[in-house]
Amino acid sequence: MWQIFIGSLLLGLIHPLVPNHWIPLIAISKTEKWTTRESVFATLITGFSHTISTIIIGIIVGFVGIKLTESYSYITRIAAPVVLLAIGFIYIALDFRSKHNHQHFVLDKNKLKTKKSKAAVLISLCIGMFLSPCIEIEAYYFQAATKGWLGILIVSLVYLIVTISMMVALVYLGLKGVNKLESDFLEHHEKLITGVLLILLGLFAYYVEF
């Protein structure tokens, strides 16, 4: 289980660093003149919306993995790491083919010029984030399924807590002017970073199992 925990923790820490998770929230907060408390609340709500849709799909993937494990445990132990490796290589290939990656929601500056109610803005952000689940963590649910429902629970809880906490921290620091990280590399090469991580997790899972 510690293997599942560490993998979930790493994915949960790296994924929210992508600028499209928090820069739009900072920009909208400043445009709408939200207080720090309102901005943090908006981040909590949109972060939860984003993670919950990912978890719902992940549970479905995990359920399929559990059913396969019950009948074909040996095959699943091989298939789970292979899935991580395959998706990892796909992500790396996509990174080399694309210039702009993984946009959860795009900041439309023209739309922001028109004042909208806080509720309308928040609902729009929530819908956009809910409809943009993270595919990379879904692959890890298949690996977690080899440990049964406890493995799926660990992935879900770790991903939920770490992702939302990271988003809140980044937005808060950004609003305070503390966060001056260079974001271009993360923004344009998130698939590369995620791909390498998935490959490492796949290799680690394979050698731990065998």
N, C-alpha and C positions, 0 to 999 in steps of 0.2 A: 504493500500500500504506500510505502514511503516513495517508491518510484513514481506512482501515479500523482502523489502530492507534489513532488518536486517538479514534475513535468507541467502540471497545471499552474503551479506558482510561476514558473518561467514564462509560460505563454501569457499568463495574466499580467505579468510585469512589463513585458515587451510590447504587447499589443496596444495598450492605451497611450504609449509614448508617441504614436503616430499623430502628427499635428491635427489631422482632420477630426480627431476625437475631442480636442479641447480649444484649439484656436478659434473656431467659429463661435463657441460659447463665450469666449472672452470678447470677441468683436461685437457680438450681439449685446452682451452685458453693458459694454461701454456706449454703444449706439442708443440703447434703450434707457441708459442711465439707471441701471439696476444697482442696488446696494450689494455689498459683498455677501450678505446673508441671502439675498434673493438669487444671486449668481450661483452660490453653492447649492441652494435648494434646486435650482434649475438643472444643475449638473447631476445631482442625485437622481432626479426624476428621469432625465434623458439617459443617464447611465444605466439605470435599472431597466428602462424600456429596451435598450440595446442588448443588455445581457440576458434578459428574460426570453427574448425571441431566440437567441442563440441556445439557451438552455433547453427550450422546448424542442427544438430540432435535435439537439444533442441527446435528449432522453429517447427520442424515437430511434436515432442511430444506435444508441446503447441497447435498447430493447432488442433490436435486430441482432446485435452482437451477442447478447446473452443467449438468445434462442439458438444461434449458431454454435455457441460454446457448449450448450447442453447436449448437442448431438454430435458435434465435430470439434471437440476441444483441442485436439492436436493441430488440426488445420487452422483453427482460429488463432492459436498461439503464434503460428507463422504468418497468417494473413494480417493480423493487427500491425506488427512492425512493418510489413511490406506496404500496407496502406499509408503509413506515415512517411516511409521513404518515397513512395510514388508521388504523393501530394507535395512533399518537399521539393522534389526535382521539378515538378510542374510549376511550383511557385518561383523557383529560380529561373526557369525558362521564361515565364511570364515577365519577370523583372527585366530580363535582357531585351524583351520584345516591346515593352511599353515604357513610356516616359513619365506617366503619371498614374499612380497606383492607389487602390483601396480608398476611394472617396466615400465615406459614410454619408456625408451630406456636404453640399457645396454652398459656400457663402455667396449669396447674391447681394452685392452691395446696392444695386438699384432698388431692390425690394426693401432693404433696410432703411432707405431714405424716407420711406413712408412710415409714420408711427403706427404701431399696432398695439393692441392690448397685450398685456403680459400672458394672459391665458392663451390667446391665439398663437403667439410666438412659441410658447412652451408646447402646445399641442402639435404644432408643425414640426418642431424638433423631435418630439417623442415618436411621431409617426415615421419620420425619416430614419431615425435610429432603429426603431422596431423592425422596419422593412430591410435593414442592412445587417443581418446576422453575420458572425465571423465564421468563415468556412474552416479555417485552420484548427480551431478548437473542436469542431465537429469531428474531425479525423481522430482526435485524441479520445473522444468518447468511445470509439470503436476499440481502442486499446484498453480503456478503463473497463469496458464490458467484460474483459477476461477475468476481472476480479468481482464480477457480479454487481448488484445494485449498490453495494457500499462504494465501489470504485466510481460509479456514476455520480453518487452523492458527493463524494470528495471533490471530483472535478467541478461539479456545479457550484458548490459552496465556495471553493477557493477562487474560481473564475469570477463569481459574482462579487465577492468581498474585495478581492485585489483590484479588479478592473474599475469598480466604482470608486474605491479609495484613491487609486492613481489618478483618475479623471478629476476628482475633487481637488486633490493636492496640486495638480498641474494648473487647473483653472485659478485656484486661490493664489498660487505663487505668481502666475501670469498677471493677475489683476494688481498684485502688489509690486510688480515690476522686478521680481526676483528672478523669474525664469527667463534667462537670456540664452538658452540652448540653441545651437544651430540646428534648425529643423529640416533643412533642405534634403540632407542625406536620408533621414528617416522617412520623410514624405515621399521621396522618389524611389527608395530601395527597401520599403517595408517587406515586400514579397521576398526579396533576397534574404533578409535577416530571418524572416519566418521560415523560409524554405530550409535554410541551414539548420535552424533549431529543430524543425520537424525531422530532418534526416538524422541528426544526432540523437534525438529521442527514440527514433525507430531503431537505430543501431543499438542503443543502450537497452531498449526493451527486448530485442532479440537475444542479446548475449546474457541478459539477466534470466530470461526464460530457459535458455538452453546452456 
